[in-house]
Amino acid sequence: MLQTDSEFTRTRWICTIIGLGFYLADIVTDVGLAVKYFLVGNLVWAGLTLLFVVVGSATTQVFSYTWYRDDMRNPLVNPDGDKLISGMNRGGLIGLHVMQMGIFTRYYHLLKAGYKAVWSKSPETVEFPREVHLDLFGQATDLSMLKLFETFLESVPQLLFQLYILLGCGHKSILQCICMVGSFINIAWAIVDYRRCLRRSLPQVREMPSGLPTFVYLLYKLLTITTHILSLSLFLILSPYSTLGMAVVWLAGTLWAHWVRTNFCTSKGLEMLYRIIVGVVLIFTFFNVKGQDTSWQMAVYYILFALVNFSGPLLLVLVRPEVNDAEYFWPVTLLIFGGTVLGLAFLLLYYTLYHPRGRSLQADEVDGDMGQEREPDTMLRMRNFLQL
C-alpha cells in the first residue's frame, strides 16, 4: 500500500481548488486593473498590464497543447493509438487552447479524477492504488509547471510594473493594491505547489518534507524574489532605461540555458521558447536547469543578486537625492536590506538542514520498484524541467 504522504489525498484535492481560485483571482484583478487604466486614459499602463496577462496565458496554452499532443503520439502513454486524449481529438484540443481554456481543461480533468480517487469508492482506485495516485500526481505536476510559467511571465512582471506605478508615479488605488496582493499570493502558491508536486511525482527523488522545511523554503523564495522585485522597481524609478539591464540578464540566462543544452521539449522551436522563458525566470530567482549539482552557480548568482539589491537604493539616493523626502523610500530600503539578508539566511538554512538529498527510500515488497513502470510516461518532462 502507498504511504499516506504518497497518496493524492483529499487535502491535496482541496488545495487544487484553492490554487485554481488564486489563479482566477489573479487574472480577473489584472484584467480589471487594465480596464480601469484604459477608462482613465492611461493607455500605456493599460496596454502593459494586459500584455503581461496575454503573454503568460498564451505561453501556457502553447505548452499545454504540445504536452497533450505528445501524450497522444506517445505509444507508452497511448498504447492503443487512440485519436482522443482526455476525451478530445486534436481539433478540439486546438480550439480549447486557442480560446485560452487549456489550463482550465487540465484543472477539470485533475479535479474530476481526483474526486473519483479520494472522495468516492472506485474499484479502480482499490485495485490499482499506486498507478492511480501516480497518474494524479503526474497531472498535478504538469499543471504546476504551466502555472509556474504563468507566474514568472505574468504575476512577477505585473508586480514589478505595478510597484513602479505606485512608487515612481505616485498613482495608487484599491484595485491596484488588490492586484499586487493577488500576484504575490499567486507567486507564493505556485512556487511551493510546483516544488512539492515535482518531487512527489518523481519516485526516485526524496519528497520535500512538509511543515518547517516547506515553510523555510517558502520564506527563502518569497524574501529573495520580492526584495529583488522591490530593488528592480527602484532601478526603474531611477531610469526606465534600467530595463536594458534586465534585458542583458535575460539574454545571459537564455544563453546559459542554450549552453547547458536543456532538453525539456520534443521540438527545437519549443525548446528555444523554453530557454527564453528560462532567461526570464533567472532575472528573478535561481533554479537548476539540468538537475545537476549547481552549488557554485547558485553561490555566484546570489552574490550578484545581493549586490544588485543593495545597489538599487544606494544609486537612487545618490543620483536623485530628493527621494529622501519620499514617504516610500526608507521603508522600501529597509525591506530590501532586511529581506535580502533574511532571504539568504533562510536559503543557507534550507540547503544546510532541510533540502532532501539522494534517492527516495526503497519500496517495500508490496510496492516493488516504485515508479519503475511510470518512468516512460510523462517522467521525461518532469525530470528535465527546472528545479527551483
N, C-alpha and C positions, 0 to 999 in steps of 0.2 A: 504494500500500500504506500501511497505517497505520504510524506510527512505534511503536517499542517501548513508549514511555510512554503511548501512546494505546490500547494493547491491554488487554483483560481477561486478564491473564497467569495463569500457574499460581501465582505468588506471591500475587496478589490472591485467587485461589480459596482458597488455604490460609488466608490472613488472614480470609476469610469464615467458615471453620470455627472459627478461633481466636475471632473475635468472638462466634459462637454459643456457644462454650464459656464465655466470660466472662459472657454474658447468662444462661445457665442456672445457672452457679455463683452469680451474684448473687441470683437468685430463690430458689434452694434454700437458701442460707445465711440469707436473710432470713426465709423461712418457718420454717426450723429454729429460728431465734432466737425467733420469735414463739411457737412451741410450747413452748420452754424457759421463757420468761417465764410462759406460762399454767400450766405444771406447778408452778412455784414460787409461784404465787399473785399474780404481778404482772399483773393483768388489764388495767390501763390501758396499761402498756408493751406487752403482747402485742397489744392491740387496735390501738394506733397503729402498731406495727411492721408488722402485717398490713395495715392500712389503706393505707399507702403503696404496698405491693405491688399491692393491688387497684385503687387509683386509677390507677397507672401502666399496669397491664395493660389495664384496661377502656378507658382513653383510646386506647391504641394500637390496640385492636380496632375501635373506632368509626371511626377514620380509615382503617385498613387496609381495612375493608369498604367504606367510602364510595369509596375510590380504585378498588377492584375494580369497584364498581357504575358509577362514572363512566367507566371504561375500557370497560365492557360497552356503555354507551349512546353512547359517542363514535364517530361514523362514521369518523373519521380513524384511530382505534385499532382499531376493529372494523368494517371496511367491509362485510363480508358480513352484518352484523346477527345474528351467532350469539348464541344464548342462553347460551353457555358462555364462561367466561373462565378461563384456566388449567385447563381440563378440568372446571370445576364450574359448575352452574347457580346461580341466585340463592338457592334454598333451601339448597343445600349450603354456599354461602358464609356464609349467616346462621348455620347450625348450627356451622360451624367457628369462627366468631368468637364466638359465644355460649359455646363451650367454651374460649375464650381460646387458640385454636390458629392465629389468623390470621398472626401474625408467624412462627411455625414453618412454616406453609404457604409463606410468601414465601421463607424460607430454603431450603426444599426445592426450589422451582422455580428459584431462582437457582443453587443448587449443581448441580442436575441440568443446567440449560442451560449453566452454566459448565464443567462436566466435559465435556460434549459438544463445546464450543468449544475448550478448551485441552488436554485430555488425550487425546481420541480424534480420529481423522481423519474429519471430516464434510464431505461435498460442499457442504453449506450454508455452512460457515464459509470454504471456499475460494472459492466463487462470490460471496458477499456478505459479505466480512470486515468492512467498516465498519459495515453495518447490524446485524450480529450483535453486534459489540462495543459499539456504542452502545446497543442494547437491553439488554445485560447491565449496562452502567453505569447505565442508567435504572432497572432493577430494584434494583441495589445502592443507588442514591440514595434510592428510595422506602423501602427497608429502613432506611437510615441515618437518614432523617427520623423514622421510627417509634421507632427506638432513642434518638434524641435527646429525643423526647417522654418516653419511659420514664425516661431518665436524670435529667431535671430534675423529674419528678413522683414518682420513686421513689428513685433512688440518692442524689441530692443531699439531699433532706429526710431520708432514712434516715441518712445520715452525720451530719447535724446533730443528729438526735434521739439517736443512739447516743453521740455526743460529750457531749451534755448528761447522759445517764445515767451515763457514765463519769466525767466531770469534776465534775458537780454533785451526783450522788447517791453517788458512790464505788463503784458496782456495776460490776464487770468480770469477764469470763470469756473463755476462749479462743475460743468460738464468736462472741462479740461482736466480738472483735478481727478474726477472720476475716471477719465480716460487713462491718466498716468497710473492711478492705483490699479486699474484693471490690467494694464500692461505689466506692472510689477508683479502682481499675483500670478499672471499667466507665465511669466518668466520663471518664477519660483516653482510653480507646479510642474511645468514642462520639464525642467532640468531634473528634478528628483524623480518624477514619474518615468522619464526615459532611463535614468541610471538604474533604477530598480527593475524595470521591465527587461532591459537588455541583459543584465546579469542573471535574471531568473530564467530567461528564455535560452540561455546557453548552459546546458547541464554540466559541461566540463569546467565552468568557471564558478568560483565561490560566490554565493549570493551576498549582496550588500546587507549587512545586519540592520534591523530596524532599531528604533529607539535613539539612543545617544549618538551612535555613528552616523545615522541619517541626518540627525539634527546638526551635528558638527559639519558634515558635508554641505548641507543646505546653507549654513551660515558662511562657510568659506566661499561658496559660489555667489551668493547674494551680495555679500560685502565687497568682494572683488569686482563683480560686474557693475553694481550700482555706483560704487565710488569712481570707477573708470568712466561711466556714463556722465557722472557729475563733472569730472575733470575735463572730459571732451566738450561738454556744454560750455565750460569756461573758455576753452580754446575757440569755440565758435563765437562767443561774445567778443573775444579779443579780435578775431577777424574771421569772416566767413570763408576766407581762403584756407583756413585750417582743414577744410575738407580735402584739400590736396594732400595733406599729411596722412589723413585717414586712407586716401586712395593709394598712397605708397605702401602703407601697412597691408592693405587688402591685396595689392599686387604681389608683395613679398610672400604673403600667406598662400596665395594661389600658385605662385611659382614653386614654393616649398612642397605643396601637395602634388604638383606635377613632378618635381624632382624625386620624391619618395615613391612615385608611381602608385598612387591609390588605385585599387581595383574593385570599387564598390558597384559599378554599373555594368550592364551587359553590352552597352554600345559606347563607342568612342565619344560621340556627341554628348550623350548624357553624362559620361564621366567628366567631360570638360565642364559641364554645368555644375556638377557636384564639386569639382575643385574650385570653381568660382565661389560657390557657397562656403566652402571651407575657408577661403580667404576672408569672407565677411565675418564668419564666426571668430576667426583669430584676431579680429580687431578688438573684440570684447573679452574673450577668455581663451585659455589654453585647452587643448584637448589632444589626445593621442590619435594620430591619423591611421597608423598601421598596426596598432595593438602591440607594439614592441616597447622595450624599455626606453623611456624618453626623459629620464631624470635630469640630465644636463640641459636638454632643450627647455624643459619646464623651468629650471632654475634661471636660465638666461632670459626667458620670456618674462618671468615675474620680476626680475631685477629691472629690466627695461620698463615694465608695467608700472613699477613703483616710481621710477624716475619721471615718467610721463604724468602720473597722478600728482606728484609733489610739485612739478614744474608748472602745472596749469594755474593754480592760484598765484604762485610767485611771479610768473610772467605777466599775469593780468594786473597785478598791483604795481609792477614796475613800469609797464607800458601805459597803463591807464590808472593813475593814482586816484582819480575821482571815484573809483569803485569802492574805496574805503568807506565812503559815506552811504553806499548802497546797503539796504537792510538785509539783503540776502548773502552778502559776500562772506562775512565771518562765520555765520552758521554753516554755509556750504563748505567753507575751507576746513572748519573743524570736522565736519562729516567726512571729507575726503581724507584728511590726515589720519584721523582716528579709525575710520572704517578700513583704510588700506592696511594699517598696522594690525588691526584685529583680523581682517580677512586673511592676511598672510600667516598670522599666528594659527588660525583655525586650519589653514592649508597644511602647515607643518604638523599640527596635532593629528589631523585626519590621516595623513600618509605615514606618520610615525606609529600610531596606535591602532587605527580603525580600518585602514584600507585592506580589503580582502586580498590575500595573496595565494598563489598556487591554484591547483585544480580543486574541484569540489570533492567532498567526501565520497569514498567508494560506495556504490549502491549495495544494498543488501541482496540476499539470494532471491528474494521475491521480485524485486525490481530489475535485477540483472544489470546490464551495462546501460545506465541511464542516458537516454538521448541518442544512443547509437543509431536507432532506426530513424530518428528525426533529423539526423545530420544532413541528409541530402536535400531536405525540403527548402525552407527559406533561411537556413543557417548561414548560407554564403553571405547574404547582405547583412545579416546580424553581426557576423564575425568581422566583416570589413568596414562596418560603419564606425563613425568617430567615437572614441572612448573619452567621455567627459571626466 
